[in-house]
């Protein structure tokens, strides 16, 4: 909370124009004058007095630009008291992740579950895929010594390996020896050329030294890209033409492809302060899920889908969907951004617990409308989705919770 209302300044060449535009009368360079804090520039280093919004204690004076930056996310000022800092951390986490602690996010939980012990059947199947027979009857962890037999070298008896080494590509010692011998066999340039040809390359080199040295070649599909250099080992490992790789994930081949709107969507999202929009949406509903009244593990739901907003704006401006932003004129792109910003600022979202949010999109997909949400809300309170939800999220518990909070349904 800002305590200072005015501060003392001195006239100098860099601030003269700024303060004259705000109604201050210039006297002469070096003269002291009084300025309202709200008239300071955002980059000002003038120190102002600030009060902690949590314990109400005065904080040591801080530069004005630091004061503005420290409250960008939550709009609250915090002192160095541990309890106050913990409260602000929870607010920041709620805004960024929808939970009071980042460790409670689904992403973190998934990472934890991935670290759990592997199923013994999975380990057995993995050995079988490489023609090994696992003899150890139980699996404890990745450092456990596992006994196995290689079917190609069963006359060599039992061998041992840890899952960590097995999963890293290690295996039967005798198979490794045979592969090493094969690698050392000198191949003719015609054999090498055939391997490159099978992998859509035209080999230009006339001499082969070994599999590690990059060799000049041309991609059959991208001859205009010129000469590329690929070693035999890289070609055998599946490393192909870099331009073919780009083609596989570009345009219509990209899983994000939506008729060319992806680049526009990303650019418009970056234009906005999505964090501020989320905070306003949370604040409007008292940091509670609008359907359950729960204050944890929620996300912000767009009542009208992002894609539809972009479609409506393009229709309003009578513009076509174009593949790249650069395909629009500067004037057209400025109008798109202006319309989008106005629409987004007045249309806030609603907080929903993560599982409720997932259930909604499972039923209605991604093209949201406000009418769909009203139908979902009505059906939810009728208990039509109770079988798919845990006890805390069932409709009757949510209705009871909201009534206790005095919230109208």
C-alpha positions in Angstrom: 0.0 0.0 0.0 1.5 3.4 -1.0 1.9 5.8 1.9 3.6 8.7 0.2 1.3 11.1 -1.6 4.0 13.6 -2.8 7.8 13.6 -3.2 10.4 16.3 -3.7 12.1 16.5 -7.1 14.6 18.8 -8.8 14.3 20.2 -12.3 16.7 18.8 -14.9 16.8 18.4 -18.6 15.5 14.8 -18.7 12.3 15.5 -16.6 11.4 19.0 -17.8 9.1 18.0 -20.7 7.5 15.1 -18.7 6.3 17.3 -15.8 5.4 20.3 -17.9 3.0 18.0 -19.8 1.4 17.2 -16.5 0.8 20.8 -15.5 3.9 21.6 -13.5 5.4 25.1 -14.0 9.1 25.1 -14.8 11.3 27.6 -12.9 15.0 26.7 -13.5 17.3 23.7 -13.6 18.2 22.6 -10.1 15.2 24.1 -8.4 13.2 21.8 -6.1 9.5 21.2 -6.6 6.8 19.0 -5.2 5.3 16.2 -7.3 2.4 13.9 -6.8 3.5 10.3 -6.7 0.9 9.3 -9.3 2.7 11.7 -11.7 6.0 10.0 -11.4 7.3 8.1 -14.5 7.1 4.3 -14.3 10.9 4.1 -14.4 11.5 6.7 -11.7 14.1 5.9 -9.0 12.6 8.3 -6.5 12.1 6.5 -3.2 8.5 6.3 -1.8 7.1 5.1 1.5 5.1 1.8 1.3 3.0 -0.1 3.9 2.8 -3.9 3.9 -0.8 -5.0 2.9 -0.6 -8.0 5.2 0.7 -6.8 8.5 0.2 -3.0 7.9 3.8 -2.3 8.9 5.7 0.5 7.1 8.3 -1.0 4.7 11.7 0.7 4.2 11.5 3.3 1.4 11.9 1.7 -2.1 12.4 3.2 -5.6 9.1 3.9 -7.3 9.8 1.6 -10.3 10.4 -1.3 -7.9 7.2 -0.5 -6.0 5.3 -0.8 -9.3 7.0 -4.0 -10.4 6.5 -5.8 -7.0 2.7 -5.4 -7.2 2.2 -6.2 -10.9 0.8 -9.7 -10.3 -1.2 -9.4 -7.1 -1.6 -5.7 -6.5 -0.3 -6.2 -2.9 2.9 -5.0 -1.2 4.8 -7.3 1.1 7.5 -6.8 3.8 10.3 -9.2 4.7 8.2 -10.9 7.4 8.1 -14.7 6.7 4.3 -15.0 7.3 3.6 -12.1 4.9 5.9 -13.5 2.2 4.2 -16.9 2.5 0.8 -15.2 2.0 2.0 -13.4 -1.1 3.5 -16.6 -2.5 0.2 -18.4 -2.1 -1.6 -15.5 -4.0 1.0 -15.6 -6.8 0.7 -19.4 -7.0 -3.1 -19.2 -7.2 -2.9 -16.8 -10.1 -0.2 -18.7 -12.0 -1.2 -22.3 -11.4 -4.7 -22.2 -9.8 -3.4 -23.8 -6.6 -1.9 -22.4 -3.4 1.4 -24.3 -3.9 3.1 -25.2 -7.2 3.8 -28.7 -5.8 0.1 -29.4 -6.0 -0.2 -28.9 -9.7 -1.1 -31.9 -11.9 2.2 -31.5 -13.8 4.2 -31.9 -10.6 2.0 -34.8 -9.4 2.5 -36.6 -12.8 6.3 -36.2 -12.5 6.1 -37.8 -9.1 4.0 -40.7 -10.4 6.5 -41.3 -13.2 9.2 -41.8 -10.7 7.3 -44.7 -9.0 8.5 -48.3 -9.3 8.1 -50.0 -12.6 5.7 -52.9 -12.9 7.5 -56.3 -13.1 5.5 -57.4 -16.1 6.6 -54.3 -18.0 10.3 -55.1 -17.2 9.8 -58.7 -18.4 8.2 -57.5 -21.7 11.1 -55.1 -22.2 13.6 -57.9 -21.9 11.5 -60.1 -24.2 11.5 -57.4 -26.9 15.3 -57.6 -27.1 15.2 -61.5 -27.2 16.3 -61.8 -23.5 14.7 -64.1 -20.9 14.5 -62.4 -17.5 15.3 -64.9 -14.7 14.9 -62.6 -11.7 11.4 -63.1 -10.2 10.8 -59.7 -8.7 11.8 -56.1 -9.5 12.8 -53.7 -6.8 14.5 -50.7 -8.3 16.7 -49.5 -11.3 19.9 -50.4 -9.5 19.0 -54.0 -8.7 21.1 -56.7 -10.4 18.9 -58.6 -12.8 19.8 -62.0 -14.2 18.9 -62.9 -17.8 19.8 -65.2 -20.7 20.3 -63.9 -24.3 18.5 -66.2 -26.7 21.1 -65.7 -29.4 23.9 -66.6 -26.9 22.2 -69.0 -24.5 25.3 -71.2 -24.6 27.1 -68.4 -22.7 24.9 -68.9 -19.7 23.4 -66.4 -17.3 24.3 -62.7 -17.6 23.5 -59.8 -15.3 22.5 -56.2 -15.8 20.7 -53.4 -13.9 17.5 -51.8 -15.3 19.3 -48.4 -15.4 22.0 -49.9 -17.8 19.4 -51.9 -19.8 17.2 -48.9 -20.3 20.3 -46.9 -21.4 20.9 -49.3 -24.3 23.3 -51.8 -22.7 22.7 -55.5 -23.1 24.3 -58.8 -24.0 28.1 -58.6 -24.0 28.4 -61.1 -26.9 25.9 -59.3 -29.1 28.0 -56.2 -28.5 31.2 -57.9 -29.6 29.5 -59.1 -32.8 28.2 -55.6 -33.6 31.7 -54.1 -33.1 33.2 -56.6 -35.5 30.5 -55.7 -38.1 31.3 -52.0 -37.8 35.0 -52.6 -38.4 34.3 -54.3 -41.7 35.3 -51.9 -44.5 32.3 -51.2 -46.7 32.6 -50.2 -50.4 31.4 -46.7 -51.5 28.6 -48.4 -53.6 27.3 -50.1 -50.4 27.4 -46.7 -48.6 25.6 -45.0 -51.4 22.9 -47.6 -51.3 22.3 -46.9 -47.6 22.1 -43.2 -48.2 19.7 -43.8 -51.2 17.4 -45.9 -49.0 17.2 -43.0 -46.6 16.3 -40.4 -49.4 19.8 -39.0 -49.8 22.0 -38.8 -52.9 25.6 -39.4 -51.9 28.1 -37.1 -53.5 31.3 -38.4 -51.8 33.5 -40.7 -53.9 35.5 -42.2 -50.9 34.4 -43.7 -47.6 36.7 -43.5 -44.5 34.5 -44.5 -41.5 31.0 -44.1 -40.1 31.9 -41.0 -38.0 33.0 -38.7 -40.7 30.2 -36.5 -42.2 29.7 -37.1 -45.9 28.4 -34.7 -48.5 24.9 -35.6 -49.7 21.7 -34.0 -51.1 18.2 -34.7 -49.9 16.0 -36.0 -52.8 13.0 -33.9 -51.6 15.0 -30.7 -51.0 17.6 -30.5 -53.8 17.2 -26.7 -53.8 18.5 -26.7 -50.2 22.0 -27.7 -51.5 24.6 -30.0 -49.9 24.1 -31.3 -46.4 26.7 -33.3 -44.3 25.6 -36.5 -42.6 27.8 -39.3 -41.2 26.9 -42.9 -41.9 26.1 -43.5 -38.3 23.7 -40.6 -38.2 21.9 -41.8 -41.3 21.6 -45.3 -39.9 20.2 -43.9 -36.6 17.4 -42.2 -38.5 18.7 -38.6 -38.5 17.4 -37.4 -41.9 17.2 -34.1 -43.8 16.6 -31.1 -41.4 14.2 -29.6 -44.0 12.1 -32.8 -44.1 12.0 -32.6 -40.3 10.6 -29.0 -40.4 8.0 -30.1 -43.0 6.7 -32.8 -40.7 5.8 -30.3 -37.9 4.9 -27.3 -40.0 1.6 -26.0 -41.3 -1.1 -28.7 -41.7 1.2 -31.4 -40.4 1.4 -29.7 -37.0 -1.0 -31.1 -34.3 -1.8 -27.4 -33.4 -3.0 -26.7 -36.9 -6.3 -24.9 -37.0 -6.7 -23.6 -40.5 -3.8 -21.2 -40.2 -4.9 -19.4 -37.0 -2.2 -20.8 -34.7 0.2 -17.9 -35.2 -2.5 -15.3 -34.8 -3.8 -17.0 -31.6 -0.3 -17.1 -30.1 0.4 -13.5 -31.0 -2.9 -12.2 -29.6 -2.3 -14.1 -26.3 1.1 -12.5 -26.0 -0.3 -9.1 -26.6 -2.5 -9.4 -23.5 -1.6 -9.6 -19.8 -3.2 -13.0 -19.4 -2.1 -13.1 -15.7 -4.0 -9.9 -15.0 -7.0 -11.2 -16.8 -6.9 -14.4 -14.6 -6.5 -12.4 -11.5 -9.5 -10.2 -12.3 -11.5 -13.3 -13.1 -10.5 -14.9 -9.8 -11.1 -11.7 -7.8 -14.6 -11.3 -9.3 -15.6 -14.7 -7.9 -13.8 -14.3 -4.5 -11.1 -16.9 -5.6 -13.6 -19.7 -5.5 -14.9 -22.2 -8.1 -18.2 -20.8 -9.3 -19.9 -24.3 -9.2 -18.4 -25.9 -6.1 -17.3 -23.0 -3.9 -13.9 -24.7 -3.5 -10.8 -22.5 -3.1 -8.1 -24.8 -4.5 -7.0 -26.6 -7.6 -8.9 -24.5 -10.1 -8.4 -23.1 -13.6 -10.0 -20.1 -15.5 -12.6 -21.2 -18.0 -13.3 -19.0 -21.1 -17.1 -18.6 -21.3 -16.6 -17.9 -25.0 -13.7 -19.8 -26.6 -10.5 -18.1 -27.7 -10.9 -19.5 -31.2 -14.5 -18.1 -31.6 -13.3 -14.7 -30.4 -10.7 -14.6 -33.1 -13.3 -15.8 -35.7 -15.8 -13.1 -34.7 -13.1 -10.3 -34.8 -12.0 -11.4 -38.3 -15.7 -11.5 -39.4 -16.4 -8.1 -37.9 -13.4 -6.6 -39.7 -14.3 -8.5 -42.9 -10.8 -10.1 -43.0 -9.9 -13.6 -44.1 -7.9 -16.1 -42.0 -4.3 -15.9 -43.2 -1.4 -18.3 -42.5 1.0 -15.7 -41.2 0.7 -12.3 -39.4 3.0 -10.8 -42.1 0.3 -11.6 -44.6 -1.9 -8.8 -43.0 -1.1 -5.1 -43.6 0.1 -3.2 -40.5 -3.3 -1.3 -40.4 -5.3 -4.6 -40.5 -3.1 -6.2 -37.7 -3.4 -3.1 -35.5 -7.2 -3.2 -35.9 -7.3 -7.0 -35.0 -5.2 -6.3 -31.8 -7.4 -3.3 -30.8 -10.7 -5.2 -31.2 -9.3 -8.3 -29.4 -8.0 -6.3 -26.4 -11.3 -4.5 -26.0 -13.3 -7.7 -26.1 -11.0 -9.6 -23.8 -10.9 -6.9 -21.1 -14.7 -6.8 -20.7 -15.3 -10.6 -20.9 -13.8 -12.2 -17.8 -13.6 -16.0 -17.3 -14.9 -18.1 -14.4 -12.9 -20.2 -12.0 -13.6 -24.0 -12.1 -11.8 -26.8 -10.2 -9.5 -28.7 -12.5 -11.6 -31.8 -12.6 -14.8 -29.9 -13.3 -13.0 -28.0 -16.0 -11.8 -31.2 -17.6 -15.3 -32.7 -17.4 -16.8 -29.7 -19.1 -14.5 -29.9 -22.1 -14.9 -33.7 -22.3 -18.7 -33.1 -22.8 -18.7 -29.9 -24.9 -15.2 -29.9 -26.6 -13.1 -26.7 -27.0 -15.6 -24.4 -28.9 -17.2 -22.9 -25.8 -20.3 -20.7 -25.6 -22.0 -19.1 -22.6 -25.2 -21.1 -23.3 -23.2 -24.3 -23.1 -21.9 -23.3 -19.7 -25.4 -22.6 -18.5 -26.5 -26.0 -19.6 -23.5 -27.6 -17.9 -24.2 -25.7 -14.7 -27.9 -26.8 -14.7 -27.1 -30.4 -15.3 -24.3 -30.4 -12.7 -26.7 -29.2 -10.0 -29.2 -31.8 -11.0 -26.6 -34.4 -10.2 -26.2 -35.7 -13.8 -22.4 -35.8 -13.5 -22.1 -37.1 -10.0 -21.1 -40.6 -11.1 -18.0 -39.1 -12.8 -16.9 -37.0 -9.8 -15.3 -37.7 -6.4 -17.3 -37.1 -3.2 -16.1 -33.6 -2.6 -17.2 -32.4 -6.0 -20.6 -34.1 -6.2 -23.5 -31.7 -6.7 -25.2 -32.1 -3.3 -21.9 -31.3 -1.4 -21.3 -28.2 -3.6 -24.9 -27.0 -3.1 -24.5 -27.4 0.7 -21.1 -25.6 0.6 -22.5 -22.7 -1.4 -25.5 -22.2 0.9 -23.2 -22.1 3.9 -21.2 -19.3 2.1 -24.4 -17.5 1.3 -23.9 -17.8 -2.4 -27.0 -17.9 -4.6 -27.1 -20.9 -7.0 
